[in-house]
Amino acid sequence: MVEARKVTMADLLQIRSQLSDARNDVLTARNTCEIARLELCQLLEIEDYASFRTVAPDTARLVRGASAEDDAGFDAAQQLPEVESARVGIELARRDLQLARTAYWPTLSLAAGYGSSYSDARQKMFQQDDGTYRYEAYPFFEQYRDNASSYVSLSLSIPIFGKFTTRKNVQRQKLALRRAEYALRTAEKQVEKEVTQALLDARTAWARYLGAQEYVASAEEAARQVGRKYDLGAATVTDYNAAVTTRVKARSQLLQAKYEYLFKIKTLSYYTNYNNEE
């Protein structure tokens, strides 16, 4: 085109300069990608960095993942660990309150015992005809038969006055139960807020993705039109570079919008178990 005098040497040098600048941008992007891959390996504690490769998600067909009326996430979010933990806290507080109230109840105690008074040093004593005494071993079973004893006792304890200790303990457990109930309400409100935010983010990301598609279509057509004019000499190299730059910018925004939407959908799936695949 320079020889045909459609492009000046200055325009050619400018194009070459922009090409070199674009190549540098590609190298910078590759380096940034490698650094991000290394940081991901460190985050996942993967030692084999050299062979680690990421798999791009299937984005051939994206579907809308969140509608304005979609409230399924609120029910699913009730099963999140923070909400379940708060519920368990309430159950524990109720049991502690019931246990504290048992101190008001009378206590009935039953005890029983049985003994043989056995001793290996004990001997049987016999009086002989001459008035002297003779000692023999005292077997275990004979001691058990001769010296067995047993008892049964029944006692009733009625709490009347205990320096208000039981009352204070019950009040303390009631307060703990209220705190547990408040913790559950707080957890539910926080989850509701997070789910709502995730839904709004997903819908906004979807709208941006659709807008980016329209932007790319317009930029592609504009670049083709300017390219034809440039080939015919009806447009300058500056016009052509501007059109190409706009097209690159549009494609970049489309990629950003697409992966931002995928990220928002993955965040939403944490609450709703939503799957982006049809």
Secondary structure, 3 states (H helix, E strand, C coil): CCCCCCCCHHHHHHHHHHHHHHHHHHHHHHHHHHHHHHHHHHHHCCCCCCCCCCCCCCCCCCCCCCCCCCCHHHHHHCCCHHHHHHHHHHHHHHHHHHHHHHHHCCEEEEEEEEECCCCCCCEEEEECCCCCEEEEECCHHHHHHHHCEEEEEEEEECCCCCCCHHHHHHHHHHHHHHHHHHHHHHHHHHHHHHHHHHHHHHHHHHHHHHHHHHHHHHHHHHHHHHHHHHHCCCCCHHHHHHHHHHHHHHHHHHHHHHHHHHHHHHHHHHHHCCCCCC
